[in-house]
Amino acid sequence: MDTNILFEKFTIEEIRSIEKKTRTDIERKKEDLRTMVGERYRDLIEAADTITDMKNSAQNVMSSIAKMEDMCKQLKEHHMVKGSSYHTRSQPDQLQKRKKEVKFYGVASQIKLLLDMPEKIWSSLDDKDYLTATRHYLLSRHIHTSLQLESQHSTDLLSWFPVLTRQWAAISHFRSTILSGCRGTLKETFADDKSIAECLCAIVLLEDSTPRQVFNEFLLARTTAVQQLFHSSQQTASIKDQICTVVQLIIKTVHQIHSVFYVGDSTSDKLQNNLLLSILNEVTTKKQNETGLLDLQTSISSKCLPKSVTEFCPSLRSHANPVSEQHLQDNCQQWINTCISDVTTGVGKLLNFINTVKRLADIRDAVWELLSQDESMIGWDTVCNRIMNRQLSIWDGILRNLFVDRVKSLIQYQLESSTEVTKRQVSKVVMEMANTEDSIVTADTDLAWYVWNETSGDIASNMAWIPSTARSTSDNPGGLIMKAKAFTPVVQSLCKNFDEKLKSMLDDATTYTQTSDEKQTENVAFDKYSDTDNIYLHIKSSCHDCVRGLIEHLNEQLKLWEKSLKEIPDAFTNAITKHRVLLVGRLCTALCDLVPSLQNCILQQSDQAKIKKITPKGSKPVEDQVWTKVKEMLANCQLEAFRIWVDHLSDVVLKEFRGGLVTDQNCHIVTNCTRWDEVDIQEETEDGKKIKSKISVPMQPSWYVQGLVFTLCQEINRVGGHAVTRSILQKLVNKVSDEMKDNYLEIIHNSKNPKTKGYVPLPQQRALQLLFDVRFVLSIFPRKEDSKENKVYQQRMHQIIEGLEEKIDPFDLDVFTPYIQSHLLKQAQRSAVLYGLVTNIDRLSMYGGGRTTSSQQEQHNVLPLTVCQNRFTLLPLSTQPSRSSLPQPVLKQPLQKPIDSGRSLTETAAAVLPQSSLQSDMTSSLFSKVGSMSSMSDISNWFKGSK
């Protein structure tokens, strides 16, 4: 601190108080430093003092030797002077002096032994021979005690050997060091039985404990050791090493409890026991010279030791009684329960750091090898019965459930992450569909372009040498098969990613389970693969739950999209939403075919083998119930998606259909009219004259009917109608046909009463066209399946036909009916290919006749024509149609819808309606008047009652 700043900021009194405080701190720190140095370097200070004392003692010895030499020299000179006249002292004086010398030399040798004890104790501690160190310590204490008693009787002892008071201070601290080392050894995992027994014996001798007390201390030390293995300071070791160390510690502890504390007859099984009492008995009965603790042969000073030292034996205050079997079992059971609780918590936390099942399998295999090779496992069941009165399996009783739970949680996590990734990928693709310029989703917005666009990968490279029965949809099948199944690149990518994640999870889980070619050997520690079926069942149920979660997510999206289709009138937005709905439907269809790992997760090898064994030969194999449920969920989601598409498509096409049908606007009626066929007929008058005339007969459906059917087929082809199931198409046809039926019923009902709201007039010409339309609809949508709904449909359609026939003159109806039937047959044949996706395939064989018989000899190079082309029902028919006996109308105008909006109503009607005959004979028939529409007065017959 700068003094100038002090004088600037503080007053004189404040500066003096700061000075006083600073001096106080300096003195306190000096005192702390002295205390710290004194505590830390006490041994060095004591050693320095001892060295000084030894130096002084050596100088005293040297001076004494010099005095002895002088005395000997004087004695020699004195003897030479005295001669024979010199008389020795009396014998009692010599004996007294001799005893005094023996006593002096005995004390000196004991002092020398005390001086040597620290080195011996340190050597024993370095070798971790704590029992020997304890015996040295006890001998030192015995010598110190005896010398102290001797010093009370002889005041010269302390003056002769002043080092005595300081030497015990140098030895006394070894007691705590020995005890600390013993307790540290009790916590060591790899300490052998003898070391544990000697450490416990040392504790008994140093603390005057009983075997029962050290037994409880041993269990407490082992409990602490187990807990310390899971401490954060042990995180430097690998998890596998930590778990193996815990297993070894428990095994060693159980084995050492038996070998150290158990007292019983074990000669039959040759298991070691009662080590503690054996060592205690040996230490407390054998003398120091018998145990070799003192070297009495080579050391001269040792020969002067008194018998109280050479024959010293440590003693116990009370007799060492063995631990009772009941106490042993009760405490061992309590200890093992505590260990199980600690291990469950600790190992559970360690296993949470394991991220793969393969690593868990490696740890399990390491534990299995450890238990199989450990010598402590010999006689394990016998040892457990003796000390715990029950069996104990380290794996099954402690670790197995922890490993299985972690395996299940990892499998569950991987499956859930796979499902979440798939959900995010589906959401991403759905968002990208809003960008019509993105080439990735082009196939999903226009499947027809994708199907008919040829690429180099359409044919698989191995298709030439792999039979069709051995080909798999998931094993590089080629683009052509994907196009045939309407699996777009986006769907393939989603399924591939999902399959890869499931396969990765399954491969990882398989490392923990037993394969079919792997057999369990006998006489092993435990069955490594006992949880195979349990894990497979968990995989199966988890896969089912994850697929259900994915389906629920898709169903939620479908509900939102269905609501959007109903509430948002924008056509572009609805088109994008419709593509999204169809993508979900195709994805649900592809999950069973393009994700083989899903089936492998649910149908494991063991399940498939069981099914093969149960299923008799020649019968259909029994399918797994979970797999059946998964397929049902996917099928239901697919049906739900296509149902939304069916509802939307039917609403769109029926809206246009209703606009063309239920209208009373003349312009709309004329716009939807089609060309009628002019048929030449002959009739005979009452006079017998034959008069030729022309009638106009409907030859094709109205434009709104053709537009409805064509739009349906076009939309079906655009979304891949070849891959859409027949049931979905049938639902579409049923929904559309039912709505058409209702509209026809409505128009017939509204035409009966002009005062009714929504009245639509039905003159004969329009009724004829509607009759043709209804019969055409009934021919392409026959719905002849035996069901209640179809029967109602048939009845309502016939009711509509009857209602329309009521609007037509009966006589004219009889004349027009054969021609209408002929035109219906021709129209059905012409539209068989164009409308093939929505027509009944079984009816196509009715449109062709039988083969024409010929009297000519059959030529060998002419391909015979088949009657019914069942394989290519949507292709043009090659069968020669039989000539109808009815007159065939001749088309005089192309069948196309007029689009010129610049024409007037009269020109438009004249263009689409039949031209009038040039005959103006007054005797022309009624049919001629009905069929001829040469003037606007005839055209006006279409619009009677119209606005």
Beta strands, then each sheet from edge to edge (+ up, - down):
strand 1: 676-684
strand 2: 690-698
sheet 1: 1+ 2-
end
